[in-house]
Amino acid sequence: MRIFYYLSAYISHRLAGLEYIACLRALGHEVVCNYPDLPDRGGGGLETGAERSGLDFVFEAELADRARRADLFIVHEDPYFYEELLSLLPDLRQNPPVFYLPWENEELPQAWRPPLSMASGIWTCSEFSRQALSRVCGHTEVLPHVVRRPKAMPADLDWGRNLLKRHGAEGATLFLSVMDGANPRKNLSGLLAAFKLLCRESRHPVRLLLKQYRVSLPLEDYPEVVNIMEMLNAGRMAALHILSDAYVSPHHAEGWGLSLSSAMALGKTVIATGYSGNLEFMSHENSLLLPYKMVQVSREMTERIPLFQPEMRWADPDLSALLQAMRQVAEGRVPPELNRKAAGITERFGPERICLRLKELLERAVASRA
């Protein structure tokens, strides 16, 4: 089958999409992508540009012609950009694409409903996202993300150790978190509040490695936070995961949580809110899940990201439970069995399993078109 795969430049979309394209090619399909020279998938992360305002490429004539001859279109992008994509590829009106996208709320934005209603099908990464998206398109299926063990070269690990040395973090218990500092959904304020309390009471040195992307906030008032604002390649992102003792994410909601699954693949302790798409692969048996209560989405969120509307709700994690979980890590009281079960995520969501799932979904897509 000839497949045209439109891949977003947004970091999480791009990481997941590169893996799906590799799976499609492993299944023997001809895949044309809007990025002719795809970077190495790596295993720990890939950084792209900052805030986006439109599509990230211009179609050349040859690429547009190959797109028109495709048997199936897959659009891995937020529906916000669909009208712009239609202006470049009007054939999509007669040959509706399969959309791939995650979503981080139980309700869908009104602005997404018209473009999604034109899809021939929707694939998404978790049952949490599927339930919201299925209200617009009946052909909505779960296609989990591929999970691999992050890999770092010796030079990447040397970079990470030097980073720890410069910040006096050698010998400390290291917590890692990856966040868009300006996105309230990630709950940076809650993480910093709990970590500040941990620093006051801990007899053992602790440090928070905070990798910020898109928008980075200065954190001079938090001397125990190693604030990483530089762009990092996949190897250096992997080094952060490898050198850390635990990953922590008191998020309000996730469609999946790529950094969470990357940390678990290494057998690391992961602390996260027990709500939303991360429950596709997290449980009380393989991670430390935080209790929460459901509240209205914050005004700050609706103002910064208007896709989130005031009537929407999300989880507000218990920060006392977060402090207790971080204390458990710092004191070395995490059962080894928890981390061994965390590492099993690579068997459940490895490339071979996802290839089989993709094959099944492609057969359904072809059957539904017929």
DRENGU-351677 format. One line per 10 residues: number of its first residue (from 0); for each residue z, x, y of C-alpha. Coordinates in steps of 0.2 Angstrom, whole numbers. Layout:
<rs>
NUM	Z X Y | ...
</rs>
This chain:
<rs>
0	0 0 0 | -4 6 18 | 12 4 29 | 13 6 47 | 31 10 52 | 36 9 70 | 52 20 72 | 63 19 86 | 69 34 95 | 87 28 96
10	98 39 86 | 105 28 72 | 88 19 70 | 79 35 69 | 91 43 56 | 90 28 45 | 71 26 47 | 67 44 42 | 76 40 26 | 67 24 23
20	50 32 26 | 54 46 14 | 58 33 1 | 42 23 4 | 32 39 2 | 42 43 -14 | 36 26 -21 | 18 31 -18 | 14 21 -2 | 4 28 12
30	15 27 27 | 9 30 45 | 22 32 58 | 21 32 77 | 29 49 77 | 16 60 68 | 28 75 66 | 44 69 59 | 59 81 60 | 69 86 45
40	81 72 40 | 95 85 39 | 111 77 34 | 123 76 48 | 115 69 63 | 100 70 75 | 101 68 94 | 87 61 104 | 86 57 123 | 99 47 134
50	97 29 140 | 81 21 136 | 71 9 147 | 55 6 136 | 45 12 121 | 45 30 118 | 27 34 115 | 9 31 119 | -3 26 105 | -18 37 103
60	-34 29 98 | -33 36 80 | -16 31 77 | -19 13 84 | -34 12 72 | -23 17 57 | -10 4 62 | -23 -10 63 | -29 -5 45 | -11 -7 38
70	-7 -19 24 | 11 -21 31 | 20 -17 47 | 38 -13 48 | 46 -13 65 | 62 -3 66 | 67 -7 83 | 78 -19 94 | 68 -35 97 | 70 -31 116
80	55 -20 115 | 44 -32 105 | 34 -39 119 | 29 -22 124 | 24 -17 107 | 13 -32 106 | 4 -27 121 | 0 -10 112 | -3 -18 95 | -10 -36 97
90	-14 -37 79 | 4 -40 76 | 2 -58 81 | -10 -61 67 | -1 -50 54 | 18 -52 58 | 29 -38 54 | 45 -35 44 | 59 -31 56 | 72 -19 52
100	88 -20 62 | 106 -20 61 | 117 -31 72 | 136 -30 76 | 141 -47 79 | 143 -64 70 | 132 -72 83 | 114 -67 88 | 109 -64 107 | 98 -78 113
110	85 -66 119 | 82 -60 102 | 79 -77 94 | 60 -79 100 | 54 -62 94 | 63 -63 78 | 57 -80 74 | 39 -72 73 | 44 -60 59 | 37 -62 42
120	54 -56 36 | 70 -46 42 | 78 -32 33 | 96 -26 38 | 109 -14 32 | 124 -25 28 | 128 -42 22 | 138 -44 39 | 122 -42 49 | 112 -52 36
130	122 -68 39 | 119 -67 58 | 101 -63 57 | 97 -76 43 | 100 -90 56 | 84 -86 64 | 73 -80 49 | 76 -87 31 | 68 -71 23 | 82 -60 28
140	87 -46 15 | 100 -32 14 | 93 -15 13 | 107 -3 14 | 106 14 22 | 103 30 12 | 119 40 10 | 118 59 7 | 131 73 8 | 129 81 25
150	123 99 24 | 127 114 36 | 120 131 36 | 132 146 37 | 127 148 55 | 132 130 59 | 149 132 51 | 151 148 61 | 147 139 77 | 160 125 72
160	174 138 68 | 170 147 85 | 172 130 93 | 189 127 85 | 194 145 90 | 190 143 108 | 200 127 109 | 215 133 100 | 212 121 86 | 213 133 71
170	226 127 58 | 227 110 66 | 224 94 57 | 207 89 64 | 201 71 67 | 183 68 71 | 175 53 80 | 157 51 86 | 155 39 100 | 144 33 115
180	158 35 128 | 151 21 138 | 150 8 124 | 166 -2 123 | 162 -8 106 | 167 9 99 | 184 7 107 | 187 25 114 | 201 19 124 | 211 13 109
190	207 29 99 | 214 39 114 | 229 29 116 | 234 31 98 | 230 49 97 | 240 53 113 | 255 45 104 | 252 55 88 | 252 71 99 | 269 67 106
200	277 64 90 | 268 76 78 | 277 92 72 | 261 99 66 | 247 103 78 | 233 90 79 | 216 89 87 | 203 76 90 | 185 82 89 | 176 69 100
210	157 70 99 | 150 59 113 | 131 54 114 | 120 45 127 | 134 44 140 | 148 57 139 | 165 54 148 | 176 68 155 | 193 69 147 | 202 83 156
220	218 73 154 | 218 75 135 | 221 93 132 | 222 90 113 | 204 82 113 | 190 94 110 | 177 85 120 | 159 89 113 | 146 84 126 | 132 96 121
230	117 90 111 | 119 95 92 | 106 96 78 | 109 90 61 | 117 106 54 | 130 107 68 | 134 88 66 | 137 91 48 | 148 106 52 | 159 95 62
240	161 83 47 | 164 97 35 | 177 106 45 | 187 90 49 | 201 83 39 | 197 64 43 | 185 53 52 | 192 39 63 | 184 24 71 | 195 10 78
250	178 0 82 | 177 -18 87 | 162 -21 76 | 148 -11 67 | 132 -15 59 | 135 -1 46 | 143 15 53 | 132 30 49 | 145 43 54 | 158 33 43
260	147 34 27 | 143 53 31 | 161 57 31 | 165 48 15 | 150 57 6 | 160 73 9 | 176 65 2 | 184 65 18 | 198 52 23 | 190 39 34
270	201 27 45 | 191 12 52 | 193 -6 57 | 193 -17 41 | 179 -28 49 | 160 -30 50 | 146 -20 42 | 156 -5 36 | 164 -16 23 | 147 -14 14
280	154 3 8 | 172 4 13 | 187 -4 4 | 206 -1 3 | 202 9 -13 | 191 22 -4 | 197 22 14 | 211 18 26 | 206 1 34 | 215 -6 49
290	221 -24 51 | 214 -33 66 | 214 -50 75 | 198 -58 82 | 197 -59 101 | 183 -63 113 | 171 -49 117 | 177 -40 133 | 171 -43 150 | 167 -24 151
300	155 -26 136 | 146 -41 142 | 143 -32 159 | 137 -16 152 | 127 -23 137 | 121 -41 142 | 116 -44 124 | 134 -47 121 | 139 -64 128 | 156 -70 133
310	157 -83 119 | 155 -70 106 | 170 -63 97 | 174 -46 89 | 189 -37 80 | 204 -30 90 | 211 -17 78 | 230 -14 77 | 234 2 86 | 251 4 78
320	242 4 61 | 230 16 68 | 244 28 73 | 252 26 56 | 236 30 47 | 233 46 58 | 251 51 55 | 248 49 36 | 233 61 37 | 243 73 48
330	258 73 36 | 246 76 20 | 251 59 12 | 234 53 8 | 231 51 -11 | 218 62 -17 | 211 48 -27 | 206 39 -11 | 195 53 -6 | 187 55 -23
340	182 37 -23 | 175 39 -5 | 164 53 -11 | 156 40 -24 | 147 32 -10 | 132 44 -13 | 130 36 -30 | 130 19 -24 | 118 22 -9 | 108 37 -15
350	89 39 -12 | 86 33 -30 | 95 17 -28 | 88 13 -11 | 70 17 -18 | 73 3 -31 | 79 -9 -18 | 64 -5 -7 | 52 -8 -21 | 60 -25 -24
360	59 -30 -6 | 41 -24 -4 | 36 -35 -19 | 44 -50 -11 | 36 -46 5 | 19 -46 -3 | 22 -62 -13 | 28 -71 2 | 12 -67 12 | 1 -73 -3
</rs>
